[in-house]
C-alpha cells in the first residue's frame, strides 16, 4: 500500500513456491495477506494489475525475467488507459 501511496506504478511480490520455503510458513502468510490486499485495492478502485504475487524459486531466472517483463508491459498498458492515481 505504501508504495502505491507514494506513486509507484505497481508492486511485484515474489516468494518461494509453497512447501519449498526455508521460512516454512512465510509464503502461506504472504498469500493470505495478498488476498486481503487485493480486496482492499478493488474497493479503492485500484486495478488488480498494479499488484502481483508470483512464486519463483532461485533457480527460475527465466521465469523471473518473464514475470518482470509482463508486469512492466501490463503497467504500461494501464497508463495508456487510465493515468496513475495520486
N, C-alpha and C positions, 0 to 999 in steps of 0.2 A: 504494500500500500504506500509506503513512504517513497519508494522510487517513482511510482506513478504520480503521487502528490508533488514531487519535485520536478516533474516534467519529462521523465524518461518515457520513451515511446512504448516500451514493453519490458517484460521481465521473463527470463528463461530460468526455470528451476530444474536442475539436473541432479539426479541421485543414482545410487546403486540400484540394481534390479532387486525387487522384494525377495527376501530369502537369501540374498547373497552378500549383504552388507555386514561389515565387521562391527558396525554400531548396533546391530541386531534389529532394533525396532524403529530406528530413525526414519527410514523411508516409509514405514507404515504411518507414523505420525505426520510426516510431510503430506502423504496422500489425503489424510483426513483434513488437515488444515487447508490444503489446496481446494478441496471440495467446498469448504466453508467460504474461502476467499472468492471463489468463482460466483457463489450465490450472492455475496455482498456486492461484487463488482456488477453483476447483472442488475441488481436493484438500483445501483447508482447510474446505470446506463452506459457502462464501460464495456466495449466489445470483448468477447471471450478471447479473441486473437491477441490481445495485449499481454496476456499471461499464459505461460505454457509450462507444463510439468512433463519431463521425459526421464525415463530410466535408461541410463547409459553407463556401461562399465568402462573401466580404464583402458581396456583392450579394444574398445569400439571407436577408434578415432574417426573412421569413415562416417559412422552414424552421427557422431558429434558435429562434424563439418556439415553434413546434410541437414541436421536439425537447426543449426545456427543459420544456414543459408535460407531455409524455409521460413524461419521466424522473421528474418530481415525482409524477405520478399513480401510476406503477409503484412508486416507493419508498413511497408512502402505502399501497398495497395490500400490499406486503411487510410493513409494520409491523403491519398488522392480522392477518396470518397468522403471522408469526414475529417476535417482538421483536428489536431490534437486538442484534448480538453485541458485547460489550465485553470 
